[in-house]
């Protein structure tokens, strides 16, 4: 059985959700995942300490983390961290 960990929802039933804040998209995703098969989950983790979280992930051998501001929409295209 496949296992999925969802952290964002960009489209639903043909509707583009990228202009909605992440908080709103996570609420919709949480509703969709209620009653999902075992092994599928919503990653609802949010941390105000993103930089230290990324450094910790890298110290464990991970490539990095996925992080987004809760009140922001998706910005399409290449992004840089400054």
Number of C-alpha atoms within 10 A of each C-alpha: 7 7 10 13 11 15 17 21 18 17 11 11 5 7 8 11 18 17 12 14 16 22 17 17 21 20 13 15 20 19 11 12 13 11 9 10 12 10 10 16 17 17 13 15 7 11 12 8 8 15 12 11 15 17 15 14 14 13 11 10 9 11 10 14 14 7 14 16 14 13 10 14 18 14 9 7 5 5 7 4 3 3
